[in-house]
C-alpha cells in the first residue's frame, strides 16, 4: 500500500447561500489500482466574524458517474520510492462538477469557522476507509455546508492506493 498527501494549498469557500452544499473535492480511481480516502484535515479561516457557526463536511460517494472539473491535484507520495499515483483528484475554491447517482453519505465531521477539524477512520483500519475499485467511473467527494455564508477554510487529505 502506498500513501499520498493531497492539499490544494489555497483558501476554499462555502456557498454564498446558507445551508447549501458545495462539492469541493473528489478522488477517482485510476484504471489499475483501487483508491482509499484515508484522512481529511480542515481548518476554518474566519477572521473578524460577527457570527459563531461551524462548517460541516460530508464524505460522499457518487454511484453512477464520477465528479469532474475544478483544479487537478498531483498526489504527493509519502515515500519517494512509491510509484506515481494512478488516481485523479480535483478541488475548487467554490465547487467541482458533482457526479451522478446517490450520493451515498459515508461520514460527516466539522470544524469551527476559526478552528481545526478532522476525519480519520475510528480505528485507522483500511476496511473503515471509503474505497473505490480500479477502473470505476465513480468518485469519493467532500462536500461542505454551513448556516453561514462564504466562510473560508483550507483542507488537506491522505489517500491510499
Backbone torsions as a table, in degrees:
resi	resn	phi	psi	omega
1	UNK	NA	141.4	-179.9
2	UNK	-122.3	137.4	179.2
3	UNK	-107.6	145.1	-179.6
4	UNK	-133.5	146.1	173.0
5	UNK	-100.1	141.6	177.9
6	UNK	-136.2	120.5	-178.6
7	UNK	-144.1	118.9	178.0
8	UNK	-57.9	-32.9	-179.3
9	UNK	67.6	30.0	-179.4
10	UNK	-149.2	157.7	178.2
11	UNK	-72.4	133.8	173.5
12	UNK	-111.0	161.4	-173.2
13	UNK	-134.1	139.0	174.7
14	UNK	-73.7	172.0	-176.9
15	UNK	-64.6	151.8	177.6
16	UNK	-77.5	-9.8	176.6
17	UNK	-107.0	123.8	-178.9
18	UNK	-55.0	145.5	176.0
19	UNK	57.9	31.6	176.1
20	UNK	-115.9	125.2	-175.8
21	UNK	-76.4	141.4	168.7
22	UNK	-112.4	133.6	173.1
23	UNK	-89.0	105.8	-167.7
24	UNK	-108.1	-4.8	-178.5
25	UNK	-161.3	146.4	173.9
26	UNK	-146.9	153.0	167.1
27	UNK	-125.9	142.3	178.9
28	UNK	-130.4	134.2	-177.9
29	UNK	-68.3	151.8	171.9
30	UNK	-80.4	179.6	-175.2
31	UNK	-69.7	-28.6	-168.3
32	UNK	-109.9	-10.3	-177.9
33	UNK	-139.3	149.9	172.5
34	UNK	-71.5	159.2	175.2
35	UNK	-131.6	139.6	176.9
36	UNK	-119.6	144.8	169.1
37	UNK	-93.5	115.3	-172.0
38	UNK	-97.6	-27.0	-179.7
39	UNK	-169.8	153.0	175.9
40	UNK	-135.6	130.8	179.2
41	UNK	-123.5	131.0	-178.8
42	UNK	-133.0	159.7	172.4
43	UNK	-149.9	130.9	174.5
44	UNK	-72.3	143.1	-177.2
45	UNK	-119.2	37.3	-179.3
46	UNK	-72.7	141.5	176.2
47	UNK	-140.9	132.2	177.9
48	UNK	62.9	32.6	-178.3
49	UNK	-79.0	148.5	177.3
50	UNK	-105.3	2.7	178.6
51	UNK	-124.8	147.4	174.5
52	UNK	-108.1	118.6	-179.6
53	UNK	-153.7	-179.9	177.3
54	UNK	-128.8	171.3	175.2
55	UNK	-116.9	125.8	178.1
56	UNK	-96.7	139.7	176.1
57	UNK	-121.3	134.8	179.7
58	UNK	-117.8	130.5	171.1
59	UNK	-92.7	120.6	-176.1
60	UNK	-129.4	161.3	173.8
61	UNK	-123.3	124.1	171.2
62	UNK	-83.6	132.0	-167.8
63	UNK	-101.1	-13.3	-178.1
64	UNK	-109.7	-52.2	175.2
65	UNK	-133.7	151.8	-177.8
66	UNK	-78.5	155.8	172.0
67	UNK	-68.9	165.4	-178.6
68	UNK	-153.5	-179.5	175.0
69	UNK	81.9	-162.5	-176.9
70	UNK	71.3	-160.3	178.7
71	UNK	-103.4	127.6	-179.0
72	UNK	-68.0	145.6	174.2
73	UNK	-111.9	143.3	173.0
74	UNK	-101.3	111.6	-179.7
75	UNK	-58.7	131.7	-178.5
76	UNK	-97.8	114.5	-177.2
77	UNK	-65.4	139.7	176.9
78	UNK	-66.3	-29.5	-179.6
79	UNK	-121.7	128.1	-179.0
80	UNK	-57.6	-22.0	-179.0
81	UNK	-81.6	-9.5	179.2
82	UNK	-66.4	151.9	171.0
83	UNK	-68.9	159.1	174.7
84	UNK	-62.7	145.0	178.2
85	UNK	-65.0	146.6	174.5
86	UNK	-102.5	-15.5	177.1
87	UNK	-75.0	158.9	176.4
88	UNK	-116.3	156.2	178.3
89	UNK	-150.8	159.3	178.1
90	UNK	-151.7	159.2	-179.6
91	UNK	-142.2	166.5	175.7
92	UNK	-147.3	147.9	175.6
93	UNK	-61.7	-36.9	176.9
94	UNK	-103.6	-81.3	-176.4
95	UNK	-149.5	141.9	170.8
96	UNK	-83.9	171.7	176.2
97	UNK	-81.3	114.2	-175.8
98	UNK	-67.1	151.0	174.5
99	UNK	-73.6	-166.2	179.8
100	UNK	-129.2	165.3	179.6
101	UNK	81.0	129.0	-177.2
102	UNK	85.5	-132.0	0.0
103	UNK	-81.7	156.9	173.0
104	UNK	-92.9	121.1	177.8
105	UNK	-78.8	126.3	-176.3
106	UNK	-103.4	-39.1	180.0
107	UNK	-163.0	162.6	177.8
108	UNK	-139.9	141.7	174.4
109	UNK	-153.8	-179.5	-178.7
110	UNK	-158.0	178.7	174.9
111	UNK	-147.8	163.9	173.5
112	UNK	-79.5	167.9	-178.7
113	UNK	-67.7	-13.8	177.7
114	UNK	-140.1	29.9	-178.8
115	UNK	-142.7	164.7	-176.4
116	UNK	-85.8	166.6	173.2
117	UNK	-156.1	166.3	179.9
118	UNK	-158.2	156.3	169.3
119	UNK	-126.9	125.6	169.8
120	UNK	-137.2	149.9	179.6
121	UNK	-56.0	139.2	-175.9
122	UNK	-49.4	-42.5	-179.7
123	UNK	-105.0	-3.3	-178.2
124	UNK	77.3	5.9	-178.0
125	UNK	-82.4	145.8	-177.5
126	UNK	-61.0	-31.6	-178.3
127	UNK	-73.5	-2.6	172.9
128	UNK	-100.7	-3.6	-179.5
129	UNK	-89.4	134.9	173.9
130	UNK	-58.8	137.4	-174.7
131	UNK	-139.1	147.8	172.1
132	UNK	-127.7	141.9	179.0
133	UNK	-72.7	148.6	175.3
134	UNK	-55.7	138.2	177.1
135	UNK	86.8	-9.6	179.8
136	UNK	-71.4	143.4	174.0
137	UNK	-96.1	57.0	178.3
138	UNK	-130.2	167.1	178.0
139	UNK	-143.1	155.2	170.2
140	UNK	-103.5	124.8	-174.5
141	UNK	-122.2	159.9	170.6
142	UNK	-116.0	124.4	173.3
143	UNK	-106.6	150.5	171.9
144	UNK	-121.0	149.7	179.7
145	UNK	-153.8	144.8	180.0
146	UNK	-154.0	157.9	173.1
147	UNK	-78.3	-14.1	176.7
148	UNK	-84.9	-170.6	179.3
149	UNK	-130.4	137.4	173.1
150	UNK	47.3	49.9	178.9
151	UNK	-86.3	141.7	-177.7
152	UNK	-91.6	145.5	175.4
153	UNK	-155.7	165.2	170.5
154	UNK	-126.6	156.6	-173.9
155	UNK	-142.5	145.5	168.3
156	UNK	-139.1	155.7	-173.2
157	UNK	-139.3	158.7	171.7
158	UNK	-118.6	130.8	175.9
159	UNK	-121.2	166.5	-175.3
160	UNK	-143.7	139.4	173.6
161	UNK	-123.9	NA	NA
